[in-house]
Amino acid sequence: MSGEISSADDMQRVWDVVVVGAGPAGASAAYAAAVAGRRVLLLEKAELPRYKTCGGGIIGPSRDALPPGFELPLKDRVHAVTFSNNGRFTRTRRSKQMMFGLINRPEFDQQLVEHAQKAGAELRTGAAVQRVEQHGSAVPDRRTVAVVLQGGETVLARAVVGADGSASRIGAHVGVKVDQVDLGLEAEIPVPETVAEDWKGRVLIDWGPMPGSYGWVFPKGDTLTVGVISARGEGAATKRYLEDFIARLGLAGFEPSISSGHLTRCRADDSPLSRGRVLVCGDAAGLLEPWTREGISFALRSGRLAGEWAVRIAEAHDAVDTRRQALNYAFAVKAGLGVEMSVGKRMLAVFERRPGLFHAALTGFRPAWRAFKEITQGRTTLGELVRSHPLAQRALAAMVPEPAAPQDPAEPDPHHVDETHDTDETHGTDGTGGTNGTDGTGGAGDTDGTGGTGTPGSVTS
């Protein structure tokens, strides 16, 4: 049944599950429902492939949530991270094992959609959703949801999954509430081979000048993805940070092929994840890590859960059973991703006040660097790390005295130097000196560090 279908076909059937949005969350939901043998329609307003503002970092939890047999279209494999604190105190840490991979979203998203189609989901592009209705003349019975497209066309389903991004129409229907909104700005910068080679396998993370802000450099072959993120309301300062960041890296002379911006939104703790037979996941639900604003792993994991529970909702014969299944979905999300978000919010609160503490920890405190590696490699999560380390719990509780919430890594000794097999390089306090370069600068994590011969070099989803 895979492939694309016409609008006339939509009108003649009631789908088991309709998924709105063909990003990582939507494609994962469509795959999960289709693998269960259900009739699944995946709606996407754009034509595929399409560009998305995103650092493109694929950490361990993302890899673990991919469909069986999925081959990542990696542009680079990260074995080193350069950290800097607003361009100063630059230091590179290295790992013998790959920490995470880097992808371009158009290829990655397209490949996820193709896996959903192979599982049996049907795709329709150029289909913009105007609204969903669970009552009224467009809805034939209480077991059906009407998805109304722009132009008035209606698609019927037993369950709907909203995965239509942070400005979600489905999220508005559900009543999603957010308590953190951030602005990410990004530039895709083609660079000469000599510059690209200096960045190969290494990213840069720079803790920025505004509270909670940071910048990144992610190398992807002959292109560097350079971006910054900070709280919404700091638009002019965020733009200035990106401009200064690019200049500091010695990249101002290269013309970006794409410059873009995007708002990320984190859900409030009491934000709903469903309404009737409609579920939300990924950015549409406000699910992302609040500190790093990493969203791909949250999209993949919540999308898979949404697809699995949408199947159960599609099978529900009354409102009571529907409500039970929706509550089960919410419990599954909150028990896993919700815990990670809770810890991430507390980490952000500390980071906003004391970015230098994080920098000192990651560059000079061996347990903190080990934790960073294990999280990116998928051997643990932020929530699991805090739960399993009493010292981390006490340290986070002391820095952010908040009732009954998980906690995180211990305060480091900024003078301690890691003597393990993971090597590091210390650069000048002016941020210069990059790896393999005579005057390259270092970079950052989900955003990596740059460095280059004769070229100064320096986030998330």
N, C-alpha and C positions, 0 to 999 in steps of 0.2 A: 504493500500500500504506500510505500515511500514515494515522495515526489511532490510536485506542486499541483494545486487544484484550482478550479475556477470558483467564482462566487456563486454560480448557479448550483453547484454541488453542495455548497454550504447550506443553502436554503432547504435542501431536501432531507436533511438528517439532523438528529440530535446527537452531538458528540458526547462521548463519555467525559472527556477533559479537553477544555480549550485553554491554552497557555498564551498569555499576551506578553510579547517581548522575547526576542531570540538571542539575548546575550547569554553569558554563562549560566545564570540562574534559570532562565527560561528554557534553554536547551537541555539543562540537567533535569528539570522538571518533566519536560516532554519525553526525554529518554526513559526516565524512571516509570512514567505512566505507560509508555508504549511497550516497554519490556514486560510489563504485567499483562499485556495482551489487550489493552483498552484502545478504543478509537480516539486518537489524539490529533488535535489541530493546533499547530503553532503559528501564531500571527505575529508579523513583524512589519512595522510601518515603513522601514527603509528597504532598499534593495541591498542584498548581501553580495560580497563583503562590504562592510562600512567601517570608517575610522571611529575610534572611541578614545577620549582623553584618558590615559591610563599608563602608569609606569610599566606595567607588564611583567611584574615579578611573580613567579610561580614557586611558592614555598611548599614545604612538605605536605601540609594539609590539603592544598590544592591538588597535588599529584595523587594523593590517596583517594580523592573524591572523583577522579576521572573515570569514564566508562572503561570496562575491560578492553584491552587492545588499543587504547588511545595512544598514539605516538605524538609526543609534544613537538611542535614546530619551533624548537629552541633556536634563538639567535645567538645566545651565549650561555655559558655555564659559569657561575660565580664561585670563585675560590678565595677571593680577597675582598675586604671591605675597608675603604679609607673613611675615617671619621674626622670631621672638623667641627669646631665650635664657632660658627659665624666667620669661617675662613681662617681661624687660628687654631693652634695646638693640634696640627694635623698628624694623624698616625694611621698606618695601615696594619690591619690584622689579617692573617692568612690561615686557611684551613686545608689540610690534605684532601679532605672529602668535599665534594660539591655541596654548597649550602642551598642555593636555589638557582632556578633557571630564568631566562628572560625571553619573552615572546612579543610578537606584534599582535595586537588584538584582532585585526581583520582576519588573519589566517587562523588564529586560535578559535575565535567565535564560529567561523565558517566550518571548521572541522568538527566542533561540538554539535552544530546543527546537523551535519551530515551523519553523525553517529545516531542522533535522534531519528533521522529519516530512515536509516538502515534498520532501526529497531521497530519501525512501523508508523512513526509520526508523520503527518502530512504538513507541509509548509505552505504558507501563503504570505508573500511579501507585498509591500505597498498597501498594507491593510492597517490603517490608523484607527484605533478604537476611540470612540467618542464618549461612551459611558457603558455601564453594565446595569441591568435591571433585574430585580428578583421578585418584583410584583408589578402588576399592571397588564395592559392589553397585549403586550409583546410576549408575555410569559404564559405558556399554555397550561402549566400546572406547577405545583409547589416543589416539584423535584427538578425544575428546569431554571436555568439562568439565561437571560438574553444579553448577548454582547452586541451592542449597536455600533456599527462602523460609521466613519464619516461618509456622508452621502445617504445615510438612513438604512443601509443594509443591516440585517440582523442575523447573527449566528447563535444557535442554541446549544447549550451544554448542560450536563448533569453536575459538573463542577468546573470552576474557573480558577486558574492560577495567575495572579498578577506578578509579572516580572519585568515591568516596563520602566524601570529606572527610577532615579531619585525624584523626578518630577511626575510620579506615577498617577495616572487617572484611576487606576484600580486601587491604589493606596488611598486616594481621596475618598473613594467609595467605602472602603473598609474603615476609614477614620484614623489612619496612621498619624501618630504624633511624634515630633522630633524635638530633641533638646540640645542638639549640637549641629551646627551648619558650618562647613568650611569651604573655602575657595581654593581650588587647585588650578595652577597655570602651568602650561607645559609647552615645550618646543622640541620638535624633531629636527635635529641638526645634522645634515650630511657633512662628513669630515673626510680629509684625505687619508689614504691608507696608513701613513706614518702615525697620524694621530689615533686612528682606530686601533692600531696595533698596541699602542701604549695603554689603552683602556681595556684590552681584551681580558676577560675573566675577572675584572675588578669593577666594583661599583663604588660610588661615593655618597656618603650621607653627611649633610651639613646641618647642624642645629642652628636655626635661624634667629634673626634679631627680634621678632615679635613673639610674645608668649605662645607656646604650643606650635610654633612654625618649624619647618625644616625643608631642606632641598635635597635633590638627588640627581645623580647622573647614572644612567643605565646604558651600557654599550650594547648595540645590536648590529653587529657587522660594520657597515660603513656609515652608520647613523648613531648618534648619541641622543637618547631621550633625556632631556634636562627639564626638571620641574621643581616647583615649590608649592607648599600648601600652608595655609594659616586660616584663622577664624574669619568668617564672613563679616563684613563691616570694615575690614582692613584692606579694601581693594587697591587703593593707591599704593599703600605700603607693600602689599604683596607683589604688585607689578614691579615696583622699584627693587624689591629683593631679587626677583627673577633677573632683571636687567643687570644688577650688580653681580649676581651669582655667575651669570654667563660671562660677563666681562672679566671677573676674577679668574675664571677658568681659562681665559685666553681664547674663548670661542666667539667673541663678539664680531669677528671678521667673517664668520660663516653664516650664510643666509639660511634660516630655518625653512624646511619644506612645508611644515605645518606648525602653526601656533594656535593653541586652543585653551579653553578654560572650562571648568566643570565645578558644580556645587556637589559636595558630599553631605549626606544627612544621616545622623545617628538617631535611632529611635529612643524615645523616652521609655523608662522601665515599665510603665503601665500602658504602652501603646498596643492596640489590638493587632493580632496577626490573621484574623479572619472576620468575616461577617456572612452569616448564612452559609451558602455553598461556595463562597469566594475566599481563597487564601492569598496571601502575599508572601514574597520571599525576596532575598537579595536586596538590592538598593531600594526597591519598591517598598520593602518592609522596614527600611532604615537599618539593615543588618550589615555592619562593618566594624572593624576594630577601631575604637575611638582614638587611641593614641597614634598609631601609624596610619590610620585610615585605610588599611589594607582591606580590599573588598572581594577579590576574586575567590579566595577560599571560602568566605562566608556565602558568596553567591552559589558556588558549586554545592556546598553542603546543605544550605537551606533549600536550594532548588530540588535536590534529590529528595529531601524530606517532604517538600510540598507535593512533588509528583506522586510519591508513595501514599500520602494521606489523601490527596485528591481522588485517587482510585477508590479509597474507602468511602469518601463522601459521595462519589458518583453512585456507589452501591447502596447508600443509605435510603430507606424508604419513608422516613418521617423526620420531622424537625428535631426530635429528641436524639435520634441516632446521628443526625448530621452534626448537631452541637457536640455530641460526645467525641466524634472523630476530629472535629476542629480543635477541641480542647486538647486532645491527644497530640495533635500537631504542635500546638503552642507549647505544650509541656516538653516535647522533644527538642524544640528549638531552644527554649530557655534553659533546659538542663545542660546543654552543651555550649552552643554559641552565646547564650545569655550570660553564662558564667564568665566566658572569655571577655565579653563586652564589659561586664562589671569590673573586672580587674583592669581592663584597658582604660576605663574612665578614671580609675584611681591613679593609674600610671600617668595619664595625661595631666591630672591635677598636680602631681609632683613635678613632672617635666616642665609645665608652664612656669613654675616657680623656681626650679633649680635645674636648668638644662646642663649646667656645668657638672652636676653630680652624675648625670647619665653619661656624659662624655668621659669623665674620669673613670667611671665604672667599666664601660665598654673597652676603653683603651688601656686600662691599667689594673683591672681586677679580674683575675682569671675565672672565678665562678660566673661573673656576669657575661664575659665573652663566651664561655661554654654554654650558658643558657641561651644566648642569642643564636649560636650555631644549632643547638638542639631544636629550638623552635622553628628556625627556617628550614631545617632538614626534615622536620616532621616527627622527630622523636619524642616531642612533648608539646604541650600548648601552654600559653601564659597562665591559664587557669589551673592546669595540672601542676605546673611548676610551683605556684604559690601554695596550693593545697598540700604538696608533698614536702615543702621546706619550711619548718617552723620559723627559722631565722628570717626568711623572706616575709612571712606573715607579720612578724613583729616589727620589722623595719618599715613595711608599708603602712601598718597600722599607726606607727609613731609619726610618720610623715603626713598621712591623710587620715585623721581620726574620724572615721565614718562608721556608723553602726552596722554590724552584721554584713560585711562585704568581704570578698576574697582579697588577698594581698600579694605583693611581689618582691623583686630582688633586693638583696641586702645592700646597704650603703658601702661603697668600696673605699679602699685606701688608695687615693690618687697617686701615691708614690710607689705602689707595688707594680712590678713588671712581670709579665707572664714569661715563665721560663720553660713552658711546655714545647712540644714539637710544632705548635702553631707559631709562626714567626710574625714579627711586626716590624714596622719601619717608622721612625719618628721624624717628622718634618719640622720645618721652622714655624715659629709662632705666627708668621705672616701668611701661612697657608701654602707656601711654595715648596717645591722639592720633589714632586711626584715620582712614582715608580717608573724605572727605566727612562727617566727623563732628566734633563739638566735643569729645567726650570718649570716643570709641570706642577700643578697643584693637586691636592688630594681631593677625595670626594666622599660620597655618602651611601647609606644602606639600600633601602628600597629604591633609593635614588642613587646610586653609586658615586664613587670618587673618580676624578679624572686625573690624568697625568700624561705628559707627553714630551717628546723630545722637542725642545724649543717652543713648546706650546703649553701655557698654563692649563691645568685641567682640574676639574674638581671631581616618587615615592610611590608611592603605593598605589592598590585598588582597593 
